[in-house]
Amino acid sequence: MNLNILVAILRDKDHIKPENINPKKIKRQDKIDFMTNKLGNQEIERIKKIIITDIGFEGEHIEIEVGNVLCKKFNEYIQKGGTYV
């Protein structure tokens, strides 16, 4: 790649156009990791508390439910035009 091509790419902002992403092709754990980083620990703890309140007890099932919520949030984020990098 020569300098003229690089300048053209940067000027046209082609380097920041996200490709279309199919959420079904992204692994569950990758979705969970992405949303955990995006939302932060406080939001994750808030989601856990809501789930514990809804089901009435705490256990290993909570982590599965938190993962389900994060996957749903990821899918909504992508459908609304969010970028996954």
Buried (B, 14 or more C-beta within 10 A) or exposed (E): EEEEEEEEEEEEEEEEEEEEEEBEEBEEEEBBEBBBEBBEEEBBEEBBEEBBEEEEEEEEEBEEBBBEBBBEBBBEBBEEEEEBE
